[in-house]
Amino acid sequence: MGNFPEFLLVVTSPTLAPMRVPQLAVIAAAAVALAFASLPFALAADPPAPSLARQAFLPGVAGDDAAGFGLPATALPTATSTPAAPLDTCAGERSPVKTLTDPAAAFGRTPTASSVFALQALERPTVGPATPRIAPTETGVVELDVWLRGFIRRNNGAIELLISNSPTGALMMANFPPQGCIAGAAPEDQAAMTTARIDLINRCGLPIAGGMTTIAGPAKLRAVPFWGTQRPDGMTGAPSGIELGPVLAFEMAEGLDCDPETYKDGIPTPTPIPVPNTITINITPQTAARGATIAVTIFTQPAMSGVACSFVAWDNGLELMAQGSTKQTGPDGTAAWSFAIPLDAATGTDGRVTPSCAGVNTTGSARLTITP
């Protein structure tokens, strides 16, 4: 019955002595009483039913149906099903380290120059699923020039980017953590991780979740080195397990894209694309109750059409409330969105709505006061 083992009890006995019926009844009654007396102990020994673990993830960018540039016959190995992350993590093993939400994440953010070669030459330390941040490799930011090779979007919203030193060089992984897992990081780190993700998607499209999409092109990354999973075959990352995680900045020369066809005859000379000098953001109303709808407008100065922009909104407790889909500015140089303040948003005067437009540095945000 089910998966429970079956037991067969065989009792053998020599000739039973004659016994009167009343004596048999007494013995039977005693046996039944003994069985019921032991029942509470049997029930008490049963382990309690496990509680149901729930995890919620916010989408990185609205509209997760973009498909990149397709997968040619000579593409990188296709990724299969996403392995389930341990129940006590959000972004996979060593999640706090990968998302800058651990206590040791308060190191300097000034980058030092590095390369894929230099990182792959590092000797791997002893690393387990819950190992704290490892100095000195994981306690600094590096900046390096890379060649894009492929990317994939995981079921939890994470984006994994394959990079190398050259179009045919050894591979390494760069991580863009799920947006729902970075709320515990410092505000400036949250903004950097979100902007890097938006800049990657603006230039290369949103990766599909069903397999690794081949991309190409030169880029510059700023990121924190991270000791991840060893990949002995080198086909999906570095054999030593060295990765970049999280990526804090993604840059690509204006006029270039991530389509492998662009680079079949070498790197083309990029055509400069005009970008605005500054951007401003306006929200209406600036004070609103939970559940209210907020209108968001981004202005490019001078006004330019076709600039890819987005925004992120945080409540008073620095929890992510909304993230705008990437939109192109219109002929008047503006793009507009709206979002509803969640009913459980933290109230106060320090809610923020931060704009982001491709190619334009953002230093400010709009203040949002949230009332009960």
C-alpha positions in Angstrom: 0.0 0.0 0.0 1.7 3.2 -1.2 5.5 3.0 -0.5 5.2 1.5 3.0 6.9 -1.9 3.5 4.7 -4.8 4.2 5.3 -7.1 7.2 4.2 -10.7 7.5 4.0 -12.1 11.0 3.9 -15.9 11.2 3.1 -17.4 14.6 3.7 -21.1 15.0 2.8 -23.0 18.1 2.7 -26.6 19.4 -0.6 -28.0 20.3 -2.6 -25.3 22.1 -3.9 -26.4 25.5 -7.7 -26.4 25.9 -9.0 -23.1 27.1 -12.4 -21.9 28.1 -14.2 -19.3 26.1 -14.3 -16.7 28.9 -10.5 -16.8 29.2 -10.1 -16.2 25.5 -12.4 -13.1 25.7 -10.4 -11.7 28.6 -7.1 -12.1 26.7 -8.6 -10.6 23.5 -9.9 -7.6 25.4 -6.6 -7.0 27.1 -4.9 -7.1 23.7 -7.2 -4.5 22.3 -6.7 -2.2 25.3 -3.0 -2.5 25.0 -3.2 -1.5 21.3 -5.2 1.6 22.0 -2.9 2.6 24.9 0.1 2.6 22.5 -1.7 4.6 19.8 -0.9 8.1 21.2 2.8 7.2 21.3 2.7 6.1 17.7 1.0 9.3 16.6 3.3 11.5 18.6 6.3 9.9 16.8 5.0 10.9 13.4 6.9 14.0 12.1 4.8 17.1 11.4 3.7 17.8 7.8 6.3 20.1 6.1 5.1 23.7 5.6 4.8 24.9 2.0 7.6 27.2 1.0 6.7 30.1 -1.2 8.9 32.5 -3.1 7.9 35.4 -5.3 9.9 37.0 -8.0 9.4 40.3 -9.7 10.0 40.4 -13.5 13.1 42.1 -14.6 11.5 44.1 -17.3 7.9 44.1 -18.4 7.1 42.2 -21.7 9.1 39.0 -21.4 8.3 37.8 -24.9 11.2 39.2 -26.8 13.4 36.6 -28.4 16.8 38.1 -29.2 18.4 37.2 -32.5 17.7 33.5 -32.7 19.9 30.5 -32.4 22.0 29.6 -35.5 23.2 26.1 -36.3 26.7 26.8 -34.8 25.3 28.3 -31.6 26.5 27.6 -28.1 25.2 24.5 -26.4 21.4 24.8 -25.6 20.6 25.1 -22.0 18.1 22.7 -20.7 15.7 23.0 -17.8 16.7 25.4 -15.0 17.9 23.6 -11.9 15.9 24.5 -8.8 17.5 27.0 -6.5 17.9 25.9 -2.9 14.9 26.8 -0.8 16.8 29.1 1.5 18.1 31.3 -1.4 16.7 33.7 -3.9 19.4 34.0 -6.7 20.9 30.5 -6.2 23.8 29.3 -4.2 25.6 32.1 -2.2 22.7 34.4 -3.2 23.6 37.2 -0.6 27.1 37.5 -2.1 25.9 37.5 -5.7 23.3 40.2 -4.9 25.4 42.4 -2.6 23.0 41.9 0.2 25.5 40.2 2.6 27.1 42.0 5.6 30.5 42.1 3.9 29.3 44.0 0.8 30.4 47.4 2.2 33.7 47.5 0.2 34.7 50.2 -2.2 33.1 50.5 -5.6 36.0 52.1 -7.4 36.9 49.7 -10.3 40.3 48.3 -11.1 41.2 47.2 -14.6 41.1 43.4 -15.3 40.5 40.9 -18.0 38.9 37.6 -18.6 42.3 36.0 -18.8 43.4 37.5 -15.5 40.2 36.3 -13.7 40.4 32.8 -15.2 44.0 32.5 -14.0 43.0 32.9 -10.3 43.3 29.8 -8.1 39.9 28.6 -6.8 39.5 28.6 -3.0 37.3 26.1 -1.1 33.8 27.2 -1.8 30.5 25.8 -0.6 26.8 26.7 -1.2 26.8 29.0 1.8 30.4 30.3 1.9 30.6 34.0 2.9 32.2 36.6 0.7 35.9 35.7 0.0 38.6 38.3 0.1 40.3 39.6 -1.9 38.7 38.3 -5.1 35.1 39.1 -4.1 35.7 42.3 -2.2 36.4 44.7 -5.2 35.0 45.8 -8.5 36.7 45.1 -11.8 36.2 46.8 -15.2 37.1 44.8 -18.3 36.6 44.7 -22.1 34.8 41.5 -23.2 33.3 39.8 -26.3 29.7 38.8 -26.0 29.0 35.1 -26.8 25.4 34.3 -25.6 22.8 34.9 -23.0 19.8 33.2 -21.3 17.0 34.2 -19.0 16.3 31.8 -16.1 12.9 31.0 -14.8 13.5 33.2 -11.7 14.3 36.3 -13.9 18.1 36.1 -13.7 20.0 36.8 -16.9 23.2 34.9 -17.4 25.6 36.3 -20.0 28.4 34.3 -21.6 31.5 36.4 -22.3 35.1 35.8 -23.5 38.2 37.8 -24.2 37.8 37.4 -28.0 35.3 35.9 -30.4 36.8 32.4 -29.9 38.3 32.8 -26.4 37.6 30.7 -23.3 34.1 31.4 -21.8 33.1 33.0 -18.5 29.7 33.7 -17.0 28.4 37.2 -16.0 25.3 37.4 -13.8 22.5 39.9 -13.7 20.5 38.8 -10.6 16.7 38.6 -10.5 15.2 42.0 -9.7 13.2 40.4 -6.9 16.4 39.4 -5.1 18.2 42.7 -4.8 15.9 44.7 -2.4 18.3 44.2 0.5 21.3 45.8 -1.3 22.2 49.5 -0.9 20.1 51.8 -3.0 23.0 52.8 -5.2 23.8 49.2 -5.9 20.2 48.4 -6.7 20.1 51.3 -9.1 23.4 50.1 -10.7 22.2 46.5 -11.1 18.9 47.6 -12.6 20.5 50.0 -15.0 23.0 47.4 -16.2 20.2 45.0 -16.8 18.2 47.6 -18.8 21.2 48.6 -20.8 21.9 45.0 -21.8 18.3 44.5 -22.9 18.2 47.8 -24.7 21.2 46.8 -26.8 20.8 43.0 -27.2 17.0 42.4 -26.6 15.4 40.3 -23.9 16.9 36.8 -23.8 14.6 33.8 -24.1 14.1 31.4 -21.3 14.2 28.2 -23.4 17.8 28.1 -24.4 21.1 30.0 -24.9 20.8 32.7 -27.6 24.0 33.4 -29.5 25.0 37.1 -29.5 28.2 38.9 -30.4 30.0 42.2 -30.2 32.5 44.1 -28.0 31.3 45.5 -24.6 32.7 46.9 -21.4 31.5 45.5 -18.1 31.9 46.7 -14.5 31.2 43.9 -12.0 32.2 42.1 -8.8 34.1 38.8 -9.3 32.2 35.8 -7.8 33.2 32.2 -7.2 30.3 30.2 -8.6 29.8 26.7 -10.0 32.8 24.9 -11.6 32.2 24.1 -15.3 34.9 21.5 -16.1 34.1 21.3 -19.9 34.4 25.1 -20.3 31.3 25.2 -22.5 29.0 27.2 -20.2 31.6 29.1 -18.1 35.0 28.9 -16.6 36.3 25.5 -15.4 37.4 27.2 -12.1 33.9 28.6 -11.5 35.0 32.3 -11.5 32.2 34.5 -12.7 31.1 38.1 -12.6 28.2 38.7 -10.1 26.6 41.1 -10.0 27.2 43.1 -13.1 27.0 46.8 -12.1 27.4 48.4 -15.6 27.1 47.3 -19.2 28.4 49.5 -22.0 28.6 49.1 -25.8 29.8 51.6 -28.4 27.0 53.6 -30.0 26.0 52.2 -33.4 26.9 48.6 -32.5 24.5 45.8 -31.8 24.6 42.2 -30.6 23.6 40.5 -33.9 26.4 38.0 -34.9 25.8 38.9 -38.6 27.1 42.4 -37.8 30.5 41.0 -37.1 30.9 38.4 -39.9 33.4 40.6 -41.7 35.0 42.1 -38.5 33.9 44.9 -36.2 32.3 47.7 -38.2 33.0 51.3 -37.6 30.1 52.4 -35.4 27.9 55.2 -36.5 27.5 57.7 -33.7 23.9 58.1 -32.5 23.0 61.5 -31.0 22.0 61.2 -27.4 20.4 63.9 -25.2 22.6 65.9 -22.7 20.3 65.3 -19.8 17.0 63.7 -18.9 14.4 64.8 -16.3 11.5 63.0 -14.8 8.1 64.1 -13.6 5.5 62.2 -11.5 1.9 63.1 -10.8 0.7 63.3 -8.1 3.8 63.6 -5.9 1.8 62.6 -2.8 -0.6 59.7 -3.0 -2.2 56.9 -1.0 -1.6 53.2 -1.4 -3.5 51.9 -4.4 -3.3 55.3 -6.2 -2.1 55.5 -9.8 1.1 57.5 -10.5 1.8 59.0 -13.9 5.5 59.0 -14.9 7.0 61.1 -17.7 10.6 61.3 -18.8 11.9 64.3 -20.8 15.0 64.3 -22.9 16.9 67.6 -23.2 17.3 68.6 -25.9 14.2 66.8 -27.1 15.2 63.7 -29.1 13.0 60.9 -30.5 13.9 57.2 -30.4 15.8 57.2 -27.1 15.2 54.0 -25.1 14.1 54.9 -21.6 12.6 53.2 -18.5 12.2 53.8 -14.8 12.1 52.0 -11.4 10.0 53.0 -8.4 10.8 52.2 -4.8 8.6 52.7 -1.7 9.7 54.3 1.6 11.3 51.0 2.7 13.3 50.6 -0.5 11.1 47.8 -1.8 10.6 47.7 -5.6 7.1 48.8 -6.5 7.2 49.0 -10.3 9.6 48.9 -13.2 8.6 50.5 -16.5 8.8 48.6 -19.8 11.5 50.0 -22.1 9.9 52.7 -24.4 11.3 54.9 -27.2 10.8 58.6 -26.8 8.4 60.3 -29.2 8.9 63.3 -31.5 8.6 65.6 -28.5 11.4 63.8 -26.7 9.2 62.2 -24.0 8.0 58.8 -22.9 5.2 58.1 -20.4 4.0 55.3 -18.1 1.7 54.8 -15.2 1.7 52.4 -12.2 -0.4 51.7 -9.1 1.2 52.0 -5.7 0.9 48.5 -4.0 -1.5 48.3 -1.1 1.3 47.0 1.1 3.8 49.7 0.1 5.8 51.3 3.0 4.5 54.8 3.7 6.6 57.9 4.2 8.2 60.7 2.3 11.2 58.9 0.8 9.6 56.9 -2.0 11.6 57.3 -5.2 11.0 57.1 -9.0 14.3 56.9 -10.9 14.6 57.4 -14.7 17.0 55.5 -17.0 17.7 56.3 -20.7 20.3 54.5 -22.9 23.5 56.5 -23.2 22.6 59.1 -20.6 23.9 59.2 -17.1 21.3 59.5 -14.4 22.0 61.2 -11.1 18.6 62.1 -9.7 15.1 60.8 -9.0 11.6 62.1 -8.2 10.5 62.0 -4.6 7.2 60.2 -3.9 5.3 60.6 -0.6 3.1 57.6 0.1 0.3 57.8 2.6 -1.8 55.0 4.1 
